[in-house]
Amino acid sequence: MKAKELIKLEDQFGAKNYKPLDVVLNRGQGIWVWDVDGNKYLDCLSAYSAVNQGHCHPKIRQAMMDQADKLTLTSRAFRNDQLPLLYEELCKLTDSHKMLPMNSGAEAVETVIKCARKWGYETKGVADGQAEVIVCNDNFHGRTLSIIGFSTDENARTNFGPFTPGFKTIPFGDADALEQAIGPNTVAFMVEPIQGEAGVIIPPEGYLQKVRKICTQKNVLLILDEIQTGLGRTGKLLAEEHDGIQADLTLIGKALSGGFYPVSAVLSNEAVLGLLQPGQHGSTFGGNPLACAVARAALKVLVEENMVENAEKIGAYFLSELEKIQHPAIKEVRGVGLMLAIELKEGTPGGARAICESLMRMGILCKETHTYTIRFAPPLIIEQQDIDWAVDKIKTAFDGLS
Ligand SMILES: *Cc1c(COP(=O)(O)O)cnc(C)c1O
């Protein structure tokens, strides 16, 4: 079927909760994807960092096929032979005591909020029903009701209430604001090391170190949502390593499966996940053997093929090349590892969307975030020659802006 007809079907029968670029993809390999007309594109979004390992990585694919032939789902009523191995491998890799497997990122966030509250009541001694979690302005933690309830994005919240109580928002990147906001009922502070959906917002140097210190002093759990920043995206396995700290609870998802399957996890020390008792949390698909086999392979190739190191090296190169682009519409170029963005000056005609559409015509797929920011987040296997090719096109797109 032709692209036009497929787009028509989608618009007719689908809910319009997205506004995708009009490119209909049907094949992917490594850093490249192809549309139904055979046009080839460099993927500079990587499904919001879910395909850090590149599209259809052959080793992850093989693990998925092999496991699909054997056993896919048992539910957690019974044990399976893949989950214990994922537990061990992931905990060793991330220096965690325990992990809890879920499916989507939002589910991991919901899980961690439950766990933090439980810790607050049972360990910290907060009075029943009073637990409070502090989050940041412009956060993105997912789309479920509790999560959008503490979003500051009006479009994400309007007319979806009433919302779950027990959250307080403070400015991102402001450690003093955290110190002031913490009260006797505060159980946790949840934050993205770099705000992804807000437009690759990097906090001031040393922010996470300060935050870690405050949380320790005040007996508040530090939760890092690394669903987007984790698993190599910023040039470290976890972004917390840039600040040399360890969160009490860390959320990962997205690239945990290399894009094959929804897999997420809460990583923790014994003190928090150890509190959960049978029947208090669960998921039919969470920890299923297919998901675990895929995640094990996704982690293995990430390490074996030095993707984290590549993200650090190529990311620095990409940033330096983007910084060379001179155009009056550019307000700022920023990034860590392969999580980069160009922010345009407010009022630039057509905004970031115009640049994204022009790049699409030249064979590069990126997505604007908000109105004026273009994010660049290719798979972590990208090489210098591909960056040179892409930067050339990006320059041309800006020239076309006139
Ligand atoms: C994508 C994302 C989520 C939500 O993950 P889903 O799998 O879409 O539910 C949560 N937090 C961050 C930081 C994300 O980037």
The ligand as an SDF file (V2000), in Angstrom:
LIG
                    3D

 15 15  0  0  0  0  0  0  0  0999 V2000
    9.8400    7.7510   27.7490 C   0  0  0  0  0  0  0  0  0  0  0  0
   10.0060    8.1370   29.1620 C   0  0  0  0  0  0  0  0  0  0  0  0
    9.1440    7.6360   30.1560 C   0  0  0  0  0  0  0  0  0  0  0  0
    7.9200    6.8010   29.8530 C   0  0  0  0  0  0  0  0  0  0  0  0
    8.2120    5.6110   29.2100 O   0  0  0  0  0  0  0  0  0  0  0  0
    7.0290    4.8210   28.4200 P   0  0  0  0  0  0  0  0  0  0  0  0
    7.6720    3.5130   28.0610 O   0  0  0  0  0  0  0  0  0  0  0  0
    6.6810    5.6550   27.2400 O   0  0  0  0  0  0  0  0  0  0  0  0
    5.9040    4.6750   29.3680 O   0  0  0  0  0  0  0  0  0  0  0  0
    9.4070    7.9870   31.4650 C   0  0  0  0  0  0  0  0  0  0  0  0
   10.4440    8.7740   31.7770 N   0  0  0  0  0  0  0  0  0  0  0  0
   11.2850    9.2780   30.8580 C   0  0  0  0  0  0  0  0  0  0  0  0
   12.4270   10.1340   31.2780 C   0  0  0  0  0  0  0  0  0  0  0  0
   11.0890    8.9860   29.5080 C   0  0  0  0  0  0  0  0  0  0  0  0
   11.8940    9.5120   28.5840 O   0  0  0  0  0  0  0  0  0  0  0  0
  1  2  1  0
  2  3  1  0
  2 14  2  0
  3  4  1  0
  3 10  2  0
  4  5  1  0
  5  6  1  0
  6  7  2  0
  6  8  1  0
  6  9  1  0
 10 11  1  0
 11 12  2  0
 12 13  1  0
 12 14  1  0
 14 15  1  0
M  END
$$$$
